[in-house]
């Protein structure tokens, strides 16, 4: 066993104590930071951000479990033997000769290896085990170490870039608060406007910007106009005022002073919880990329275009939705009573589902994080001249694309997403304050229980209070989501449809 290096039996106790102390102190520091961040969010009633923090904790727990599995089973993995012919195929770096097996990893241990390497003994033990059979290890211990380091770096990069995107994108959205305040200050009342004036549609600023000119008579030119519109002020004040009024007149006509800007911020914070996680299909992407990262294919370069093209497509689509809203009004009316009001609808979105946009934004942010994390991991771990890094002609475009995607997503696409996805047929549960959300969830649970009790007893009589349309519809939505995980019942109000009686939606005052 001496060839495996020094064991704890012959390691100075002060070394063990110092190493353990440093690891424990770092772990407790991170845990306390997350704890106090959670308390801060709770104190300031930032439940969406608190939920996002919980999601980050879940991801850290998953990463810890993955790292634990790799550490526990690394010896077993390294003792799995394969033929030399199999080991010579699908390599990230071209192997010049058979001696390169032991020389290509000499520069692996540097920045991330804060402690001395475990010694060649363990690697030689696995190598001897396989070489005695005329084979080679499936995965060396060094490669296993680097694999779980890369997975950790990837997750940290994804969370960091998502946070930066939300931070800068949120700062851009908060600049719109001045528009919201000016509307309230001017006592902008949609009900009064509808009664006291007529608006010539073609002369309205929103129509002039979105309907007249390029794309009016050509669908193709309309898409071209939408494509370029995302690169300069993607949302103007006339866009904000018109979309805000369309949302209020459709979803909460009885509350003309509804704070649309605050609602957008709450909805964006709720979506951040979903974006910051790493879903199964994102892990599948990582596995596929690691499979295709073969020398001379330059998969890392071509894959960097995926978030780039997806981002351009999403931005173009969101701009086109605003144009469609303008076209609907301009093509139907010459003049309207009151101010110009657009009609939100799911029909303007891909497959009539606005949530698809959120999924695409999630994929864009993760893939861009993956590209940048992979680049910096290879640079620090193996060096800039590593064969995995590839030709320098491919490196600069990768970095430029990554930076461009991060910038455009923060300052253009995310603000567009925040306002345009409110133009669907349903409003999000962020429209309600926290205590109202809890009340609606309670009503939905009660209505569902009464509905089940009625079905079991075959009775046709229920309490009149439980026949409230909102409660019954919440119960129906609850039935639709009965397969949801326990503890997520509040999601049943996330797609609460519009219910109006005498022009006033239930549940809003």
C-alpha positions in Angstrom: 0.0 0.0 0.0 3.0 2.3 0.3 2.9 2.9 -3.5 -0.5 4.7 -3.0 1.1 7.5 -1.1 0.9 8.7 2.5 -2.3 7.7 4.3 -3.9 9.4 7.3 -1.9 6.9 9.5 1.3 8.8 8.7 0.0 12.3 8.0 0.7 15.0 10.7 -2.4 15.6 12.8 -1.9 19.4 12.5 -2.1 19.1 8.7 -5.4 17.2 8.9 -6.8 19.7 11.4 -5.7 22.7 9.3 -7.2 21.4 6.1 -10.4 20.4 7.8 -10.7 23.8 9.5 -10.3 25.6 6.2 -12.9 23.5 4.4 -15.4 23.8 7.3 -14.9 27.6 7.6 -15.4 28.1 3.8 -18.5 25.9 3.9 -20.0 27.7 6.9 -19.3 31.1 5.4 -21.2 30.2 2.2 -24.0 28.7 4.2 -24.3 31.8 6.4 -24.3 34.1 3.3 -27.1 32.1 1.8 -29.0 32.1 5.1 -28.8 35.9 5.6 -29.7 36.5 2.0 -32.8 34.4 2.6 -33.7 36.4 5.7 -33.2 39.6 3.8 -35.5 38.5 1.0 -38.1 37.4 3.6 -37.9 40.6 5.5 -38.5 42.7 2.4 -41.3 40.4 1.1 -39.2 39.2 -1.9 -40.7 35.7 -2.0 -39.8 35.1 -5.7 -36.1 35.9 -5.0 -36.3 33.8 -1.9 -37.6 30.9 -4.0 -34.8 31.5 -6.5 -32.3 31.3 -3.6 -33.9 27.9 -2.5 -33.5 26.7 -6.1 -29.8 27.7 -6.0 -29.4 25.6 -2.8 -31.0 22.7 -4.5 -28.5 22.9 -7.4 -25.6 23.1 -4.9 -27.0 20.0 -3.2 -27.2 18.2 -6.5 -23.7 19.2 -7.4 -22.4 18.1 -4.0 -24.1 14.7 -4.6 -22.5 14.4 -8.1 -19.1 15.3 -6.7 -19.6 12.8 -3.9 -20.5 10.0 -6.3 -17.5 10.7 -8.5 -15.2 10.8 -5.5 -16.5 7.6 -4.0 -16.5 5.6 -7.2 -13.4 7.1 -8.9 -11.3 4.0 -8.0 -13.9 1.7 -9.3 -14.3 3.7 -12.5 -10.5 3.7 -13.1 -10.4 0.0 -12.7 -12.9 -0.6 -15.5 -10.8 -1.5 -18.5 -11.3 -1.1 -22.2 -9.2 -2.0 -25.2 -6.6 0.4 -26.5 -8.4 0.6 -29.8 -11.6 1.9 -28.1 -9.5 4.3 -26.1 -7.9 5.8 -29.2 -11.2 6.8 -30.8 -13.2 10.1 -30.3 -10.4 11.9 -28.5 -10.5 15.7 -27.9 -6.9 15.9 -28.8 -5.2 14.0 -31.6 -2.8 11.4 -30.2 0.5 11.4 -31.9 1.9 8.2 -30.5 1.2 5.6 -27.8 3.5 7.4 -25.3 1.3 10.4 -25.2 -1.1 8.6 -22.8 1.2 9.4 -19.9 2.5 12.8 -21.0 -0.6 14.7 -22.1 -1.8 15.2 -18.5 1.4 16.5 -17.0 0.1 20.1 -17.1 -3.3 19.3 -15.7 -2.7 20.1 -12.1 -2.2 23.8 -11.6 -4.7 26.5 -10.5 -7.5 24.3 -9.3 -5.2 21.8 -7.5 -4.6 23.7 -4.3 -3.1 20.7 -2.6 -0.4 18.4 -4.0 -1.5 15.7 -6.4 -2.5 12.4 -4.9 0.7 10.9 -6.3 1.2 8.7 -9.2 0.7 5.6 -7.1 -3.0 5.4 -7.4 -3.0 6.1 -11.1 -0.2 3.5 -11.6 -2.3 1.0 -9.6 -5.2 1.4 -11.9 -3.0 1.4 -15.0 -1.1 -1.7 -13.9 -4.5 -3.4 -13.2 -5.5 -2.8 -16.8 -2.1 -3.2 -18.4 -1.9 -6.7 -17.0 -4.9 -7.5 -19.2 -3.4 -5.6 -22.2 -6.0 -2.8 -21.8 -6.3 0.8 -20.5 -8.5 2.4 -17.8 -11.9 3.6 -18.8 -11.3 6.9 -17.1 -8.3 7.9 -15.1 -8.5 9.4 -11.6 -7.1 12.6 -12.9 -9.8 12.8 -15.5 -12.5 12.1 -12.9 -11.1 15.0 -10.7 -11.2 17.4 -13.6 -14.7 16.3 -14.6 -16.3 17.1 -11.3 -14.4 20.4 -11.2 -15.8 21.3 -14.6 -19.3 20.4 -13.5 -18.9 22.7 -10.4 -17.5 25.5 -12.5 -20.4 25.2 -15.0 -23.1 25.4 -12.3 -21.4 28.4 -10.7 -21.0 30.2 -14.0 -24.7 29.5 -14.9 -26.0 30.9 -11.6 -23.6 33.9 -11.9 -24.5 34.8 -15.5 -28.2 34.4 -14.8 -27.9 36.7 -11.8 -26.0 39.3 -13.9 -28.6 39.1 -16.6 -31.4 39.6 -14.2 -29.5 42.4 -12.4 -28.7 44.4 -15.6 -32.0 43.6 -17.3 -33.9 44.5 -14.1 -32.0 47.8 -14.0 -33.1 48.6 -17.5 -36.8 47.7 -16.6 -36.6 49.9 -13.5 -35.9 52.9 -15.8 -39.5 52.5 -17.0 -40.7 53.4 -13.6 -40.5 57.0 -14.6 -43.1 56.3 -17.3 -45.4 54.6 -14.8 -45.1 57.5 -12.4 -45.8 60.0 -15.1 -49.0 58.2 -16.1 -50.2 58.1 -12.5 -49.2 61.7 -12.0 -51.1 62.9 -15.0 -54.1 61.0 -13.6 -54.3 58.8 -16.6 -57.7 57.1 -16.2 -58.7 54.6 -19.0 -62.4 54.8 -18.1 -62.5 58.6 -18.5 -60.5 58.5 -21.7 -62.9 56.0 -23.2 -65.8 58.4 -22.6 -64.4 61.8 -23.4 -62.4 61.6 -26.7 -61.8 60.0 -30.0 -58.3 58.9 -31.3 -57.3 58.9 -34.9 -55.5 55.5 -35.2 -53.1 56.4 -38.0 -51.8 59.5 -36.1 -51.2 57.6 -32.8 -47.4 57.4 -32.0 -47.6 53.7 -31.3 -49.2 53.0 -34.7 -46.7 55.3 -36.5 -43.8 53.5 -35.0 -45.1 50.0 -35.3 -47.5 49.9 -38.3 -46.7 52.7 -40.7 -43.5 52.5 -42.8 -41.4 49.3 -43.2 -43.4 46.1 -43.0 -46.8 47.6 -43.5 -47.6 45.8 -46.7 -45.1 43.0 -46.6 -44.9 40.2 -44.0 -41.2 39.6 -44.8 -40.3 43.2 -44.4 -42.2 43.2 -41.1 -40.0 40.4 -39.8 -36.9 42.2 -41.0 -38.0 45.4 -39.2 -38.6 43.4 -36.1 -35.2 41.8 -36.3 -33.4 45.2 -36.4 -35.7 46.8 -33.9 -34.3 44.7 -31.1 -30.8 46.3 -31.4 -31.9 49.9 -30.7 -34.5 51.0 -28.0 -36.5 47.8 -28.1 -39.3 49.4 -26.0 -40.3 53.0 -26.3 -42.6 55.1 -24.0 -45.4 54.8 -26.5 -45.0 51.0 -26.5 -45.1 50.9 -22.7 -48.1 53.2 -22.4 -50.1 51.3 -25.0 -49.2 47.8 -23.8 -49.9 48.8 -20.2 -53.3 50.2 -21.1 -54.1 47.0 -23.1 -53.2 44.8 -20.1 -55.3 46.9 -17.7 -58.4 47.2 -19.9 -58.2 43.4 -20.6 -57.3 42.0 -17.2 -58.3 44.6 -14.5 -60.6 47.1 -16.0 -61.9 48.0 -12.6 -58.5 49.1 -11.3 -57.3 51.8 -13.7 -54.5 52.8 -11.3 -53.0 49.3 -11.3 -49.2 49.5 -10.9 -48.2 47.6 -14.1 -44.5 48.3 -13.6 -44.5 46.7 -10.1 -46.4 43.7 -11.5 -43.8 43.2 -14.2 -41.0 43.3 -11.7 -42.7 40.7 -9.5 -43.4 38.5 -12.5 -39.7 38.7 -13.7 -38.5 37.8 -10.2 -40.8 34.8 -10.2 -39.4 33.7 -13.6 -35.9 34.0 -12.3 -36.5 31.1 -10.0 -37.1 28.9 -13.1 -34.2 30.3 -15.1 -31.6 29.9 -12.5 -32.1 26.1 -12.2 -30.5 23.5 -14.4 -33.1 21.2 -15.9 -32.6 17.7 -17.1 -32.6 18.7 -20.8 -29.8 21.1 -20.0 -27.7 18.4 -18.5 -28.5 16.3 -21.6 -27.0 19.1 -23.7 -23.8 19.0 -21.6 -23.5 15.2 -22.2 -24.1 15.6 -25.9 -21.4 18.4 -26.1 -18.9 16.3 -24.2 -19.6 13.4 -26.6 -19.1 15.6 -29.7 -16.0 17.5 -28.5 -13.7 15.5 -30.8 -10.6 16.9 -32.4 -10.9 18.6 -35.8 -14.7 18.8 -35.5 -14.6 22.1 -33.6 -18.0 21.3 -32.0 -17.4 24.0 -29.3 -17.2 26.6 -32.0 -20.3 25.7 -33.8 -22.3 25.1 -30.6 -21.5 28.7 -29.6 -23.9 29.8 -32.4 -26.9 28.1 -30.9 -27.5 30.7 -28.1 -26.7 33.4 -30.6 -29.3 32.4 -33.2 -31.9 31.5 -30.5 -31.4 34.9 -28.9 -31.9 36.7 -32.2 -35.0 34.6 -33.0 -36.6 35.3 -29.5 -35.9 39.1 -29.8 -37.3 39.2 -33.3 -40.4 37.3 -32.2 -41.1 39.5 -29.2 -40.8 42.6 -31.4 -43.1 41.1 -33.9 -45.7 40.4 -31.3 -45.8 44.2 -30.6 -46.1 44.9 -34.3 -48.9 42.4 -34.6 -50.8 44.1 -31.8 -50.4 47.4 -33.7 -51.5 45.8 -37.0 -54.7 44.4 -35.4 -55.9 47.8 -34.3 -54.7 49.7 -37.4 -56.3 47.3 -39.9 -59.7 47.3 -38.1 -60.2 50.9 -37.1 -59.7 54.4 -38.6 -60.7 56.0 -35.3 -61.6 54.7 -31.9 -63.5 56.1 -29.0 -61.2 56.9 -26.1 -57.5 56.0 -26.3 -55.9 53.2 -28.4 -56.3 49.8 -26.7 -54.6 46.6 -28.0 -56.0 43.2 -27.3 -53.6 40.7 -25.6 -53.8 37.2 -26.9 -51.8 33.9 -26.8 -52.3 33.6 -30.5 -49.4 35.9 -31.2 -46.9 33.5 -29.5 -45.3 30.3 -30.7 -47.8 27.5 -30.5 -50.1 29.9 -28.5 -47.9 29.5 -25.5 -46.0 32.5 -24.1 -44.1 30.2 -21.7 -42.1 28.8 -24.6 -40.2 32.1 -24.6 -39.1 31.6 -21.0 -37.9 28.1 -21.9 -35.9 29.5 -24.8 -34.4 32.2 -22.6 -33.4 29.5 -20.1 -31.7 27.5 -22.8 -29.9 30.6 -24.2 -28.5 31.6 -20.8 -27.4 28.1 -19.9 -25.7 27.4 -23.3 -23.9 30.8 -23.2 -22.8 30.1 -19.6 -21.6 26.7 -20.7 -19.6 28.1 -23.6 -17.9 30.7 -21.4 -17.4 28.3 -18.4 -15.8 25.7 -20.7 -13.5 28.2 -22.3 -12.2 29.6 -18.9 -12.0 26.1 -17.4 -9.8 24.8 -20.3 -7.7 28.0 -20.2 -7.0 27.8 -16.5 -6.8 24.1 -16.1 -4.8 23.1 -19.3 -3.4 26.3 -20.6 -4.2 28.6 -23.5 -2.2 26.5 -25.9 -4.0 23.3 -25.0 -5.1 21.2 -28.0 -8.7 21.2 -26.5 -8.7 25.0 -26.9 -8.4 24.6 -30.6 -7.2 27.1 -33.2 -6.9 30.7 -32.1 -9.0 31.7 -35.1 -12.0 30.0 -33.4 -11.3 31.5 -29.9 -11.9 35.2 -30.6 -15.3 34.6 -32.3 -16.4 32.4 -29.4 -15.6 35.1 -26.8 -17.2 37.8 -28.9 -20.4 35.8 -29.4 -20.6 35.0 -25.7 -20.1 38.6 -24.6 -22.6 39.8 -27.3 -25.3 37.3 -26.2 -24.8 38.3 -22.5 -25.1 42.0 -23.4 -28.1 41.8 -25.7 -30.0 39.4 -23.5 -29.5 41.8 -20.5 -30.3 45.1 -22.1 -32.8 44.2 -24.9 -34.2 40.7 -24.9 -35.0 40.4 -21.1 -36.8 43.8 -20.9 -38.7 42.8 -24.1 -39.6 39.5 -22.5 -40.8 41.2 -19.3 -43.4 43.3 -21.0 -44.4 41.4 -24.1 -45.1 38.1 -22.3 -47.8 40.0 -20.4 -49.7 40.3 -23.6 -51.0 36.8 -23.4 -54.6 35.7 -22.7 -53.8 35.0 -19.1 -52.2 37.0 -16.4 -49.6 35.6 -14.0 -50.1 35.0 -10.3 -47.7 37.9 -9.6 -50.7 40.2 -10.3 -51.9 39.3 -6.7 -50.2 40.3 -3.5 -48.7 37.5 -1.5 -51.6 37.3 1.0 -54.2 37.3 -1.9 -52.3 34.4 -3.6 -52.5 32.4 -0.3 -56.2 33.1 0.0 -56.9 32.0 -3.6 -54.9 28.8 -3.0 -56.9 28.1 0.1 -60.2 28.6 -1.8 -59.0 26.4 -4.6 -58.2 23.5 -2.2 -61.5 23.9 -0.4 -63.4 24.0 -3.7 -61.6 20.9 -4.9 -62.4 19.0 -1.7 -66.0 20.0 -1.9 -66.1 18.9 -5.6 -64.6 15.5 -4.7 -67.0 15.1 -1.8 -69.9 15.9 -4.0 -68.8 13.3 -6.5 -68.4 10.7 -3.8 -71.8 11.4 -2.2 -73.7 12.0 -5.4 -75.2 15.0 -3.9 -76.3 18.0 -5.9 -76.2 20.5 -3.1 -73.2 22.5 -2.1 -72.7 25.6 -0.1 -73.6 28.7 -2.1 -70.3 30.3 -1.1 -68.4 27.5 -2.9 -70.2 28.2 -6.1 -68.2 31.4 -6.7 -66.9 31.2 -10.3 -63.3 32.0 -9.3 -63.3 29.3 -6.7 -64.8 26.7 -9.0 -62.4 27.7 -11.8 -59.5 27.5 -9.5 -60.7 24.0 -8.5 -60.8 23.1 -12.2 -57.3 24.4 -12.7 -56.3 22.4 -9.6 -57.7 19.3 -11.2 -55.7 20.1 -14.4 -52.6 20.2 -12.3 -53.3 17.3 -10.1 -50.1 15.6 -11.2 -48.0 18.4 -9.7 -45.6 17.7 -7.0 -46.8 18.1 -3.4 -46.1 21.5 -2.0 -46.6 23.3 -5.3 -50.4 23.9 -5.0 -49.9 27.6 -5.4 -49.1 27.1 -9.0 -52.7 26.6 -9.8 -53.2 30.4 -9.9 -50.3 31.0 -12.2 -52.6 30.8 -15.3 -55.8 32.2 -13.8 -58.0 33.1 -16.7 -60.1 36.2 -17.0 -63.4 36.2 -15.3 -65.5 39.4 -15.5 -68.9 40.3 -14.1 -70.3 43.6 -15.0 -66.9 44.6 -16.4 -65.0 43.8 -13.2 -62.8 40.7 -12.8 -63.3 38.6 -9.6 -60.6 38.8 -7.0 -59.5 42.4 -7.9 -60.5 45.6 -6.2 
